[in-house]
Amino acid sequence: MFDPAGQAHAETAFLDAHPGFRETGVVDQLRASEYGRLDARGQVYLDYTGGSLYAGSQLEEHLGLLRETVFGNPHSVNPTSSAATVLVERARAAVLRYFNAPESEYACIFTPNATGALRLVGEAFPFGPDDLFLATFDNHNSVNGIREFARAKGARTAYVPLEAPDLRVADSLLERYLDETARGGHNLFAYPLQSNFSGVKHPLDWIASARERGWDVIVDAAAFVPTSRLDLSVWKPDFVSISFYKMFGYPTGIGALIARRPALERLRRPWFSGGTVIAANVQGEMVVPLSGHALFEDGTVNYLGIPAIEIGLRHIERIGIDTISQRVEGLGTWLLEALQGLRHSNGSPATRIYGPTTWERRGGTIAFNFLHPDGRAVDERFVDVVAAAHGISVRTGCFCNSGAGETAFSLSKDTLIGAEFNEGMILDDYIRLVGMPTGGAVRVSLGLVTNFADVHRFMRFATEFLDVTEAPDDLPPRLAC
Ligand SMILES: Cc1ncc(COP(=O)(O)O)c(C=O)c1O
């Protein structure tokens, strides 16, 4: 049982149980030198799946570069333009190198974020009638949105369900869905390498299983790569979506689509724009598109921000992604156990975890609800209020992952099809209509510079919900998911 008073004692016991954790001490040093603002402000940051945190030195190096150099729009050959081009191309090469993706095989396209990468694939994928867009229930809505492009072109869409309570997909079930491919068609299978809801790591070897059956595979790696190694010389997805701020915090507004060149060539862009053409005219309505990454980068790329990607990747490489993984595993294991050990005085559990309850094939994102002593879920808005008072940043709600939420909260197809979101309703009305126990879960996510004090302080905060029989009745309305 968690002892709120005994942080030093708990930390010693933790280190004894996880001897490898001591080897990750470099992160504790960095936390003090580069992320001192967290502790100076008394903040406990546990929303790394929302976005990671940047080191002070990333900002300094980037700002130094901007201060000392003159950069112009890269769509030119003048000296300032060339200076920008050199750094954009260096960053592109650095991204491919980081993921061990041979340049002959993969292209890196800069996008505004992971969503932008997913949209590029969705809108240009050559779906036709009888083709299939297949996705796991567990997906961010930015992947779910691809189904609208598929449907508009007459393709079918299908979802592979998750199994509660672990919120995984059974391999045998997935294989049945994958076997359905119409031969020779353009079929796309999409899944997240790590769930932004439950933290489940879905198997990387699905990539080969699907591709062998003729599928193009897009893996959404946005929640996976911040704390796990992705080696594209081993795993060969057709498309990978990422957001860099989720890896190293700065800058926001830049992501990437990493794409296998043959798969990229199969895409058919629905339009052209400045930056994507060799030539175009108006009178003949002629257009000659560029190829490779250039065909997919509309307009001017974020040429002042992109050099910061190379700086961020170097920062992660200096720490080592395996060190980050090891750290998150140790702290995550402790937190999972502590949360599940939390009991009200009547002996009833004070939490319910959604997803795996042990550290097996999962990452550092934990979704759960606090429970009242009678077993009802504590309103997640109340959790927000108490967390804010403790200086704790966590996420609450459905995390833009509709399918994982539907499975976690046992919402059936019949319930959802019968419940229309009518005009004039707000999200709260809909939640009542479908019978959800509360508006969503609480999500704690660990990352780059999480330390033992963070998770211990979180558990101290968690004890505030012990023996609480009711949430206040003046919580703000829920307006959006
Ligand atoms: C798994 C996953 N995919 C996609 C996204 C979308 O990322 P962005 O909002 O940066 O486009 C997120 C964001 O939380 C995510 O966790």
The ligand as an SDF file (V2000), in Angstrom:
LIG
                    3D

 16 16  0  0  0  0  0  0  0  0999 V2000
   -1.0130    8.1310  -31.4860 C   0  0  0  0  0  0  0  0  0  0  0  0
   -1.2420    9.5290  -31.9610 C   0  0  0  0  0  0  0  0  0  0  0  0
   -1.4620    9.7500  -33.2470 N   0  0  0  0  0  0  0  0  0  0  0  0
   -1.6530   10.9780  -33.7430 C   0  0  0  0  0  0  0  0  0  0  0  0
   -1.6630   12.0650  -32.9280 C   0  0  0  0  0  0  0  0  0  0  0  0
   -1.8780   13.4110  -33.5160 C   0  0  0  0  0  0  0  0  0  0  0  0
   -0.7490   14.1880  -33.3250 O   0  0  0  0  0  0  0  0  0  0  0  0
   -0.7640   15.7130  -33.7690 P   0  0  0  0  0  0  0  0  0  0  0  0
   -1.8750   16.3470  -32.9970 O   0  0  0  0  0  0  0  0  0  0  0  0
    0.5790   16.2080  -33.3800 O   0  0  0  0  0  0  0  0  0  0  0  0
   -1.0070   15.7480  -35.2220 O   0  0  0  0  0  0  0  0  0  0  0  0
   -1.4650   11.8990  -31.5580 C   0  0  0  0  0  0  0  0  0  0  0  0
   -1.5190   13.0510  -30.6520 C   0  0  0  0  0  0  0  0  0  0  0  0
   -1.7310   12.9550  -29.4810 O   0  0  0  0  0  0  0  0  0  0  0  0
   -1.2260   10.5990  -31.0640 C   0  0  0  0  0  0  0  0  0  0  0  0
   -0.9850   10.3770  -29.7660 O   0  0  0  0  0  0  0  0  0  0  0  0
  1  2  1  0
  2  3  1  0
  2 15  2  0
  3  4  2  0
  4  5  1  0
  5  6  1  0
  5 12  2  0
  6  7  1  0
  7  8  1  0
  8  9  2  0
  8 10  1  0
  8 11  1  0
 12 13  1  0
 12 15  1  0
 13 14  2  0
 15 16  1  0
M  END
$$$$
